[in-house]
Amino acid sequence: MIAGVMVRPRQTRFFDDKSARCLFRELAIEAVVCVDTGGRPLGQLLAQHSRLPLFGLDIRYPGSRVLDNLPRQLVPLLWPFKELSYKLTAPRPAQNHPAQTLLSSYNRLALVDDSASSGKTLQAALEHLFRAKIPRDKVTIIVGRCGQRARHLVDFVFCKSDTRSTG
């Protein structure tokens, strides 16, 4: 029990593109929100299959915005610093994101990212949505790949129809 709230471990379930529309209808999902840096392709696929609006959240580690503006030749040289920055910092959303006010008008959202390893990015996205008056119980988290440390956050793992694995 944490702060008076019973926390139950989540059982991650697998689904594919053929069942996306049925799943979203069953969960009453009204919009898809993707983490822009990695979750956009999966978010676009799910939004297209389920015919729902798609929104992006710009959530990145602090140093990645600086690296994005450097010449490509310098990026390999600075890669070790980027990895160290990822281990020592937490991702943050961009300030004054325009989608924040739009998202609060939806009752149920799907938060999509390409993968969840540590869960830091998803946690930052959930905090951002919470500040927009969207509580966790109205958000379904979907990822393409899920690591053991982030499994407690993830509701569904997306698998392509032909490559479904049991894990």
C-alpha positions in Angstrom: 0.0 0.0 0.0 1.4 3.4 -1.0 -0.1 6.6 0.4 -3.4 4.9 1.1 -3.8 3.6 -2.4 -3.7 -0.2 -3.1 -1.2 -0.8 -5.9 -1.8 -4.0 -7.8 0.9 -5.4 -10.1 -0.1 -4.9 -13.8 -0.2 -8.0 -16.0 1.1 -6.9 -19.3 -1.0 -8.2 -22.2 0.0 -8.6 -25.8 -2.1 -7.5 -28.8 -1.6 -6.9 -32.5 -2.6 -4.5 -35.2 -5.6 -6.6 -36.1 -7.1 -6.4 -32.6 -6.2 -2.7 -32.0 -9.6 -1.3 -32.9 -11.5 -3.9 -30.8 -9.2 -3.3 -27.8 -9.5 0.5 -28.0 -13.3 0.2 -28.3 -13.4 -2.1 -25.3 -11.2 0.3 -23.2 -13.2 3.3 -24.5 -10.0 5.0 -25.7 -10.7 8.4 -27.2 -7.3 9.6 -28.3 -3.7 8.3 -28.8 -0.8 10.2 -27.2 2.7 9.2 -28.3 6.1 10.1 -27.0 7.4 12.0 -30.0 11.0 10.8 -30.1 10.3 7.1 -30.3 6.6 6.4 -30.0 5.4 8.3 -33.1 5.5 5.4 -35.6 3.6 3.0 -33.3 1.2 5.8 -32.2 0.4 6.7 -35.9 -0.2 3.0 -36.6 -2.6 2.6 -33.7 -4.4 5.9 -34.3 -4.9 5.0 -37.9 -6.2 1.5 -37.2 -8.6 2.7 -34.5 -9.5 6.0 -36.3 -8.6 8.2 -33.3 -6.9 11.5 -33.1 -3.1 11.4 -32.4 -1.2 13.8 -30.2 2.5 13.9 -29.5 4.4 14.7 -26.3 7.9 16.0 -26.6 9.6 14.3 -23.6 13.3 14.0 -23.7 16.4 13.8 -21.6 17.8 17.3 -21.0 21.0 16.8 -23.0 19.3 15.3 -26.0 17.9 18.7 -27.1 21.5 20.1 -27.2 22.8 17.1 -29.1 20.0 17.5 -31.7 21.4 20.9 -32.7 25.1 19.8 -33.1 26.7 18.9 -36.4 26.4 15.1 -37.1 30.2 14.7 -37.0 30.3 15.6 -33.3 27.5 13.3 -32.1 29.6 10.1 -32.0 32.3 11.9 -30.0 29.7 13.1 -27.4 27.8 9.8 -27.2 29.5 8.7 -23.9 28.4 12.0 -22.3 24.9 11.4 -23.5 24.7 8.0 -22.0 26.1 9.3 -18.7 23.5 12.1 -18.8 20.7 9.5 -19.3 21.8 7.6 -16.2 22.1 10.7 -14.0 19.0 12.7 -15.1 15.4 12.1 -15.8 13.5 13.0 -18.9 11.3 16.1 -19.0 8.5 17.4 -21.2 9.0 20.5 -23.3 7.6 23.6 -21.6 4.1 24.9 -22.5 3.2 22.0 -24.8 0.2 22.9 -26.9 -1.4 19.5 -26.7 -1.8 19.8 -22.9 -5.0 21.8 -22.9 -6.5 19.7 -25.7 -5.8 16.4 -24.0 -7.8 17.3 -20.9 -11.0 17.2 -23.0 -10.7 13.4 -23.5 -11.9 10.9 -20.9 -9.6 8.0 -21.8 -6.2 8.1 -23.5 -3.6 5.6 -24.8 -0.1 6.6 -24.1 2.3 5.1 -26.6 6.1 4.7 -26.8 8.4 2.4 -28.7 10.0 0.8 -25.7 10.1 1.0 -21.9 13.3 0.0 -20.3 13.6 1.9 -17.0 10.2 3.5 -17.2 11.6 7.0 -16.7 10.1 8.4 -19.9 6.7 6.9 -19.3 6.8 8.3 -15.7 7.6 11.8 -17.0 4.7 11.5 -19.5 2.3 10.4 -16.8 3.4 13.3 -14.6 2.8 15.7 -17.5 -0.6 14.2 -18.2 -1.4 14.4 -14.4 -0.6 18.2 -14.5 -3.0 18.4 -17.4 -5.7 17.0 -15.0 -5.6 13.5 -16.5 -5.2 10.9 -13.8 -3.4 7.6 -14.3 -6.6 5.5 -14.2 -7.7 7.3 -17.4 -4.4 6.4 -19.3 -3.6 3.0 -20.9 0.1 2.6 -21.6 1.1 0.7 -24.7 4.7 0.0 -25.8 6.4 -1.9 -28.5 9.0 -3.5 -26.2 9.0 -3.7 -22.4 11.9 -4.3 -20.0 11.5 -5.9 -16.6 12.0 -2.6 -14.7 9.2 -0.9 -16.5 6.7 -3.8 -16.5 4.8 -2.3 -13.5 3.8 0.7 -15.7 2.9 -0.9 -18.9 -0.6 -2.2 -19.6 -0.1 -3.6 -23.2 2.8 -4.6 -25.4 2.1 -4.3 -29.1 3.2 -7.1 -31.4 3.0 -7.3 -35.2 0.5 -9.9 -36.2 3.1 -12.2 -37.7 5.7 -12.0 -35.0 3.8 -12.5 -31.8 5.9 -13.9 -28.9 5.0 -15.1 -25.5 7.2 -13.9 -22.8 
